[in-house]
């Protein structure tokens, strides 16, 4: 486990307190863990998640018309 001394804004401190209370956590380090996990799950590389792949496959099955140029598209 890595330990760090960090300086955060009052607003960030309030967010940590809210997360801590919402998930019934013992301390703010656990709140930071929850936030980091949520960030990883929702922000970092979502294109590799099964839900994203399924969504892209549904989109791919849609009806499309092939065009060779912008002018052809505009017609």
Backbone atoms as SQL, in Angstrom:
CREATE TABLE atoms (id INTEGER PRIMARY KEY, chain TEXT, resi INTEGER, resn TEXT, atom TEXT, x REAL, y REAL, z REAL);
INSERT INTO atoms VALUES
  (1, 'A', 1, 'UNK', 'N', 0.841, -1.179, 0.000),
  (2, 'A', 1, 'UNK', 'CA', 0.000, 0.000, 0.000),
  (3, 'A', 1, 'UNK', 'C', 0.884, 1.240, 0.000),
  (4, 'A', 2, 'UNK', 'N', 0.493, 2.198, -0.802),
  (5, 'A', 2, 'UNK', 'CA', 1.224, 3.453, -0.908),
  (6, 'A', 2, 'UNK', 'C', 0.541, 4.484, -0.020),
  (7, 'A', 3, 'UNK', 'N', 1.339, 5.255, 0.684),
  (8, 'A', 3, 'UNK', 'CA', 0.792, 6.333, 1.495),
  (9, 'A', 3, 'UNK', 'C', 1.197, 7.656, 0.870),
  (10, 'A', 4, 'UNK', 'N', 0.292, 8.638, 0.942),
  (11, 'A', 4, 'UNK', 'CA', 0.584, 9.946, 0.370),
  (12, 'A', 4, 'UNK', 'C', -0.047, 11.031, 1.226),
  (13, 'A', 5, 'UNK', 'N', 0.650, 12.123, 1.324),
  (14, 'A', 5, 'UNK', 'CA', 0.123, 13.310, 1.981),
  (15, 'A', 5, 'UNK', 'C', -0.295, 14.247, 0.854),
  (16, 'A', 6, 'UNK', 'N', -1.574, 14.601, 0.810),
  (17, 'A', 6, 'UNK', 'CA', -2.082, 15.411, -0.298),
  (18, 'A', 6, 'UNK', 'C', -2.750, 16.673, 0.220),
  (19, 'A', 7, 'UNK', 'N', -2.701, 17.700, -0.600),
  (20, 'A', 7, 'UNK', 'CA', -3.428, 18.938, -0.335),
  (21, 'A', 7, 'UNK', 'C', -4.611, 18.980, -1.283),
  (22, 'A', 8, 'UNK', 'N', -5.819, 19.111, -0.734),
  (23, 'A', 8, 'UNK', 'CA', -7.020, 19.164, -1.556),
  (24, 'A', 8, 'UNK', 'C', -7.835, 20.393, -1.179),
  (25, 'A', 9, 'UNK', 'N', -8.681, 20.791, -2.102),
  (26, 'A', 9, 'UNK', 'CA', -9.531, 21.958, -1.851),
  (27, 'A', 9, 'UNK', 'C', -10.645, 21.587, -0.870),
  (28, 'A', 10, 'UNK', 'N', -11.299, 22.575, -0.366),
  (29, 'A', 10, 'UNK', 'CA', -12.416, 22.361, 0.556),
  (30, 'A', 10, 'UNK', 'C', -13.543, 21.612, -0.154),
  (31, 'A', 11, 'UNK', 'N', -13.773, 21.942, -1.414),
  (32, 'A', 11, 'UNK', 'CA', -14.820, 21.262, -2.180),
  (33, 'A', 11, 'UNK', 'C', -14.481, 19.777, -2.369),
  (34, 'A', 12, 'UNK', 'N', -13.229, 19.465, -2.687),
  (35, 'A', 12, 'UNK', 'CA', -12.813, 18.070, -2.828),
  (36, 'A', 12, 'UNK', 'C', -12.956, 17.333, -1.499),
  (37, 'A', 13, 'UNK', 'N', -12.666, 18.001, -0.425),
  (38, 'A', 13, 'UNK', 'CA', -12.826, 17.415, 0.904),
  (39, 'A', 13, 'UNK', 'C', -14.294, 17.090, 1.181),
  (40, 'A', 14, 'UNK', 'N', -15.182, 17.980, 0.774),
  (41, 'A', 14, 'UNK', 'CA', -16.612, 17.742, 0.966),
  (42, 'A', 14, 'UNK', 'C', -17.082, 16.550, 0.134),
  (43, 'A', 15, 'UNK', 'N', -16.565, 16.456, -1.091),
  (44, 'A', 15, 'UNK', 'CA', -16.920, 15.318, -1.946),
  (45, 'A', 15, 'UNK', 'C', -16.449, 14.012, -1.306),
  (46, 'A', 16, 'UNK', 'N', -15.244, 14.011, -0.781),
  (47, 'A', 16, 'UNK', 'CA', -14.732, 12.816, -0.116),
  (48, 'A', 16, 'UNK', 'C', -15.603, 12.442, 1.083),
  (49, 'A', 17, 'UNK', 'N', -16.029, 13.439, 1.834),
  (50, 'A', 17, 'UNK', 'CA', -16.906, 13.173, 2.980),
  (51, 'A', 17, 'UNK', 'C', -18.241, 12.592, 2.534),
  (52, 'A', 18, 'UNK', 'N', -18.776, 13.079, 1.428),
  (53, 'A', 18, 'UNK', 'CA', -20.048, 12.563, 0.903),
  (54, 'A', 18, 'UNK', 'C', -19.891, 11.113, 0.461),
  (55, 'A', 19, 'UNK', 'N', -18.816, 10.824, -0.273),
  (56, 'A', 19, 'UNK', 'CA', -18.558, 9.451, -0.727),
  (57, 'A', 19, 'UNK', 'C', -18.357, 8.537, 0.480),
  (58, 'A', 20, 'UNK', 'N', -17.618, 9.015, 1.444),
  (59, 'A', 20, 'UNK', 'CA', -17.364, 8.247, 2.669),
  (60, 'A', 20, 'UNK', 'C', -18.674, 7.899, 3.366),
  (61, 'A', 21, 'UNK', 'N', -19.577, 8.871, 3.484),
  (62, 'A', 21, 'UNK', 'CA', -20.861, 8.636, 4.142),
  (63, 'A', 21, 'UNK', 'C', -21.770, 7.746, 3.297),
  (64, 'A', 22, 'UNK', 'N', -21.803, 7.973, 1.995),
  (65, 'A', 22, 'UNK', 'CA', -22.683, 7.216, 1.108),
  (66, 'A', 22, 'UNK', 'C', -22.353, 5.730, 1.137),
  (67, 'A', 23, 'UNK', 'N', -21.082, 5.391, 1.125),
  (68, 'A', 23, 'UNK', 'CA', -20.670, 3.991, 1.084),
  (69, 'A', 23, 'UNK', 'C', -20.309, 3.432, 2.467),
  (70, 'A', 24, 'UNK', 'N', -20.560, 4.226, 3.497),
  (71, 'A', 24, 'UNK', 'CA', -20.286, 3.809, 4.875),
  (72, 'A', 24, 'UNK', 'C', -18.835, 3.347, 5.041),
  (73, 'A', 25, 'UNK', 'N', -17.912, 4.198, 4.614),
  (74, 'A', 25, 'UNK', 'CA', -16.497, 3.870, 4.664),
  (75, 'A', 25, 'UNK', 'C', -15.886, 4.365, 5.971),
  (76, 'A', 26, 'UNK', 'N', -14.758, 3.775, 6.337),
  (77, 'A', 26, 'UNK', 'CA', -14.110, 4.124, 7.601),
  (78, 'A', 26, 'UNK', 'C', -13.301, 5.407, 7.513),
  (79, 'A', 27, 'UNK', 'N', -12.665, 5.642, 6.346),
  (80, 'A', 27, 'UNK', 'CA', -11.830, 6.837, 6.232),
  (81, 'A', 27, 'UNK', 'C', -11.796, 7.352, 4.795),
  (82, 'A', 28, 'UNK', 'N', -11.166, 8.490, 4.635),
  (83, 'A', 28, 'UNK', 'CA', -11.131, 9.139, 3.328),
  (84, 'A', 28, 'UNK', 'C', -10.277, 8.381, 2.317),
  (85, 'A', 29, 'UNK', 'N', -9.317, 7.599, 2.783),
  (86, 'A', 29, 'UNK', 'CA', -8.512, 6.822, 1.847),
  (87, 'A', 29, 'UNK', 'C', -9.384, 5.789, 1.134),
  (88, 'A', 30, 'UNK', 'N', -10.350, 5.231, 1.836),
  (89, 'A', 30, 'UNK', 'CA', -11.275, 4.310, 1.192),
  (90, 'A', 30, 'UNK', 'C', -12.172, 5.053, 0.197),
  (91, 'A', 31, 'UNK', 'N', -12.539, 6.293, 0.521),
  (92, 'A', 31, 'UNK', 'CA', -13.334, 7.110, -0.396),
  (93, 'A', 31, 'UNK', 'C', -12.544, 7.401, -1.668),
  (94, 'A', 32, 'UNK', 'N', -11.263, 7.684, -1.523),
  (95, 'A', 32, 'UNK', 'CA', -10.412, 7.918, -2.688),
  (96, 'A', 32, 'UNK', 'C', -10.346, 6.658, -3.540),
  (97, 'A', 33, 'UNK', 'N', -10.260, 5.491, -2.905),
  (98, 'A', 33, 'UNK', 'CA', -10.244, 4.218, -3.631),
  (99, 'A', 33, 'UNK', 'C', -11.522, 4.039, -4.449),
  (100, 'A', 34, 'UNK', 'N', -12.671, 4.345, -3.842),
  (101, 'A', 34, 'UNK', 'CA', -13.955, 4.216, -4.534),
  (102, 'A', 34, 'UNK', 'C', -13.999, 5.156, -5.732),
  (103, 'A', 35, 'UNK', 'N', -13.579, 6.397, -5.541),
  (104, 'A', 35, 'UNK', 'CA', -13.586, 7.376, -6.624),
  (105, 'A', 35, 'UNK', 'C', -12.644, 6.942, -7.739),
  (106, 'A', 36, 'UNK', 'N', -11.466, 6.457, -7.392),
  (107, 'A', 36, 'UNK', 'CA', -10.505, 6.004, -8.396),
  (108, 'A', 36, 'UNK', 'C', -11.065, 4.819, -9.177),
  (109, 'A', 37, 'UNK', 'N', -11.742, 3.906, -8.499),
  (110, 'A', 37, 'UNK', 'CA', -12.329, 2.752, -9.175),
  (111, 'A', 37, 'UNK', 'C', -13.440, 3.178, -10.131),
  (112, 'A', 38, 'UNK', 'N', -14.285, 4.102, -9.683),
  (113, 'A', 38, 'UNK', 'CA', -15.352, 4.624, -10.548),
  (114, 'A', 38, 'UNK', 'C', -14.764, 5.311, -11.776),
  (115, 'A', 39, 'UNK', 'N', -13.718, 6.084, -11.582),
  (116, 'A', 39, 'UNK', 'CA', -13.054, 6.764, -12.691),
  (117, 'A', 39, 'UNK', 'C', -12.515, 5.736, -13.674),
  (118, 'A', 40, 'UNK', 'N', -11.867, 4.715, -13.153),
  (119, 'A', 40, 'UNK', 'CA', -11.310, 3.675, -14.023),
  (120, 'A', 40, 'UNK', 'C', -12.417, 2.969, -14.803),
  (121, 'A', 41, 'UNK', 'N', -13.509, 2.647, -14.122),
  (122, 'A', 41, 'UNK', 'CA', -14.601, 1.920, -14.762),
  (123, 'A', 41, 'UNK', 'C', -15.322, 2.743, -15.827),
  (124, 'A', 42, 'UNK', 'N', -15.469, 4.044, -15.595),
  (125, 'A', 42, 'UNK', 'CA', -16.298, 4.862, -16.477),
  (126, 'A', 42, 'UNK', 'C', -15.531, 5.747, -17.450),
  (127, 'A', 43, 'UNK', 'N', -14.288, 6.058, -17.177),
  (128, 'A', 43, 'UNK', 'CA', -13.555, 7.006, -18.000),
  (129, 'A', 43, 'UNK', 'C', -12.420, 6.351, -18.784),
  (130, 'A', 44, 'UNK', 'N', -11.618, 5.563, -18.105),
  (131, 'A', 44, 'UNK', 'CA', -10.441, 4.995, -18.742),
  (132, 'A', 44, 'UNK', 'C', -10.793, 3.824, -19.652),
  (133, 'A', 45, 'UNK', 'N', -10.459, 3.951, -20.896),
  (134, 'A', 45, 'UNK', 'CA', -10.589, 2.903, -21.899),
  (135, 'A', 45, 'UNK', 'C', -11.932, 2.170, -21.887),
  (136, 'A', 46, 'UNK', 'N', -13.045, 2.905, -21.972),
  (137, 'A', 46, 'UNK', 'CA', -14.342, 2.222, -21.994),
  (138, 'A', 46, 'UNK', 'C', -14.546, 1.426, -23.277),
  (139, 'A', 47, 'UNK', 'N', -13.740, 1.705, -24.311),
  (140, 'A', 47, 'UNK', 'CA', -13.910, 1.017, -25.578),
  (141, 'A', 47, 'UNK', 'C', -13.624, -0.472, -25.487),
  (142, 'A', 48, 'UNK', 'N', -12.992, -0.945, -24.440),
  (143, 'A', 48, 'UNK', 'CA', -12.679, -2.353, -24.308),
  (144, 'A', 48, 'UNK', 'C', -13.668, -3.103, -23.419),
  (145, 'A', 49, 'UNK', 'N', -14.629, -2.420, -22.865),
  (146, 'A', 49, 'UNK', 'CA', -15.591, -3.061, -21.982),
  (147, 'A', 49, 'UNK', 'C', -16.632, -3.818, -22.806),
  (148, 'A', 50, 'UNK', 'N', -17.127, -4.934, -22.308),
  (149, 'A', 50, 'UNK', 'CA', -18.121, -5.724, -23.034),
  (150, 'A', 50, 'UNK', 'C', -19.377, -4.935, -23.393),
  (151, 'A', 51, 'UNK', 'N', -19.814, -4.057, -22.516),
  (152, 'A', 51, 'UNK', 'CA', -21.012, -3.259, -22.805),
  (153, 'A', 51, 'UNK', 'C', -20.769, -2.339, -23.995),
  (154, 'A', 52, 'UNK', 'N', -19.590, -1.762, -24.082),
  (155, 'A', 52, 'UNK', 'CA', -19.263, -0.879, -25.198),
  (156, 'A', 52, 'UNK', 'C', -19.208, -1.674, -26.498),
  (157, 'A', 53, 'UNK', 'N', -18.596, -2.841, -26.457),
  (158, 'A', 53, 'UNK', 'CA', -18.501, -3.680, -27.653),
  (159, 'A', 53, 'UNK', 'C', -19.889, -4.081, -28.131),
  (160, 'A', 54, 'UNK', 'N', -20.767, -4.462, -27.207),
  (161, 'A', 54, 'UNK', 'CA', -22.135, -4.833, -27.572),
  (162, 'A', 54, 'UNK', 'C', -22.869, -3.649, -28.200),
  (163, 'A', 55, 'UNK', 'N', -22.670, -2.464, -27.655),
  (164, 'A', 55, 'UNK', 'CA', -23.315, -1.262, -28.197),
  (165, 'A', 55, 'UNK', 'C', -22.829, -0.990, -29.613),
  (166, 'A', 56, 'UNK', 'N', -21.542, -1.124, -29.847),
  (167, 'A', 56, 'UNK', 'CA', -20.998, -0.895, -31.190),
  (168, 'A', 56, 'UNK', 'C', -21.507, -1.942, -32.180),
  (169, 'A', 57, 'UNK', 'N', -21.679, -3.168, -31.731),
  (170, 'A', 57, 'UNK', 'CA', -22.212, -4.205, -32.611),
  (171, 'A', 57, 'UNK', 'C', -23.664, -3.932, -32.977),
  (172, 'A', 58, 'UNK', 'N', -24.450, -3.406, -32.023),
  (173, 'A', 58, 'UNK', 'CA', -25.837, -3.029, -32.336),
  (174, 'A', 58, 'UNK', 'C', -25.864, -1.907, -33.349),
  (175, 'A', 59, 'UNK', 'N', -24.977, -0.931, -33.200),
  (176, 'A', 59, 'UNK', 'CA', -24.920, 0.192, -34.143),
  (177, 'A', 59, 'UNK', 'C', -24.510, -0.312, -35.518),
  (178, 'A', 60, 'UNK', 'N', -23.563, -1.215, -35.549),
  (179, 'A', 60, 'UNK', 'CA', -23.052, -1.748, -36.818),
  (180, 'A', 60, 'UNK', 'C', -24.148, -2.438, -37.620),
  (181, 'A', 61, 'UNK', 'N', -25.119, -3.049, -36.946),
  (182, 'A', 61, 'UNK', 'CA', -26.191, -3.776, -37.617),
  (183, 'A', 61, 'UNK', 'C', -27.241, -2.846, -38.222),
  (184, 'A', 62, 'UNK', 'N', -27.122, -1.559, -37.999),
  (185, 'A', 62, 'UNK', 'CA', -28.094, -0.598, -38.517),
  (186, 'A', 62, 'UNK', 'C', -28.043, -0.489, -40.035),
  (187, 'A', 63, 'UNK', 'N', -28.985, 0.237, -40.621),
  (188, 'A', 63, 'UNK', 'CA', -29.042, 0.426, -42.064),
  (189, 'A', 63, 'UNK', 'C', -28.174, 1.610, -42.459),
  (190, 'A', 64, 'UNK', 'N', -27.277, 1.361, -43.389),
  (191, 'A', 64, 'UNK', 'CA', -26.358, 2.389, -43.847),
  (192, 'A', 64, 'UNK', 'C', -26.361, 2.436, -45.362),
  (193, 'A', 65, 'UNK', 'N', -26.069, 3.584, -45.903),
  (194, 'A', 65, 'UNK', 'CA', -25.932, 3.753, -47.333),
  (195, 'A', 65, 'UNK', 'C', -24.506, 4.176, -47.624),
  (196, 'A', 66, 'UNK', 'N', -23.862, 3.449, -48.545),
  (197, 'A', 66, 'UNK', 'CA', -22.481, 3.755, -48.866),
  (198, 'A', 66, 'UNK', 'C', -22.437, 4.904, -49.872),
  (199, 'A', 67, 'UNK', 'N', -21.588, 5.901, -49.603),
  (200, 'A', 67, 'UNK', 'CA', -21.363, 7.021, -50.511),
  (201, 'A', 67, 'UNK', 'C', -19.879, 7.119, -50.798),
  (202, 'A', 68, 'UNK', 'N', -19.559, 7.590, -51.991),
  (203, 'A', 68, 'UNK', 'CA', -18.162, 7.668, -52.410),
  (204, 'A', 68, 'UNK', 'C', -17.567, 9.063, -52.254),
  (205, 'A', 69, 'UNK', 'N', -18.423, 10.052, -52.092),
  (206, 'A', 69, 'UNK', 'CA', -17.908, 11.413, -51.968),
  (207, 'A', 69, 'UNK', 'C', -18.871, 12.256, -51.151),
  (208, 'A', 70, 'UNK', 'N', -18.388, 13.407, -50.750),
  (209, 'A', 70, 'UNK', 'CA', -19.221, 14.337, -50.005),
  (210, 'A', 70, 'UNK', 'C', -20.354, 14.858, -50.880),
  (211, 'A', 71, 'UNK', 'N', -20.072, 15.122, -52.127),
  (212, 'A', 71, 'UNK', 'CA', -21.107, 15.600, -53.047),
  (213, 'A', 71, 'UNK', 'C', -22.220, 14.585, -53.187),
  (214, 'A', 72, 'UNK', 'N', -21.868, 13.310, -53.270),
  (215, 'A', 72, 'UNK', 'CA', -22.869, 12.267, -53.371),
  (216, 'A', 72, 'UNK', 'C', -23.714, 12.219, -52.099),
  (217, 'A', 73, 'UNK', 'N', -23.102, 12.437, -50.973),
  (218, 'A', 73, 'UNK', 'CA', -23.812, 12.448, -49.697),
  (219, 'A', 73, 'UNK', 'C', -24.790, 13.623, -49.648),
  (220, 'A', 74, 'UNK', 'N', -24.381, 14.769, -50.126),
  (221, 'A', 74, 'UNK', 'CA', -25.209, 15.964, -50.069),
  (222, 'A', 74, 'UNK', 'C', -26.406, 15.908, -51.008),
  (223, 'A', 75, 'UNK', 'N', -26.353, 15.057, -52.037),
  (224, 'A', 75, 'UNK', 'CA', -27.462, 14.951, -52.991),
  (225, 'A', 75, 'UNK', 'C', -28.622, 14.280, -52.398);
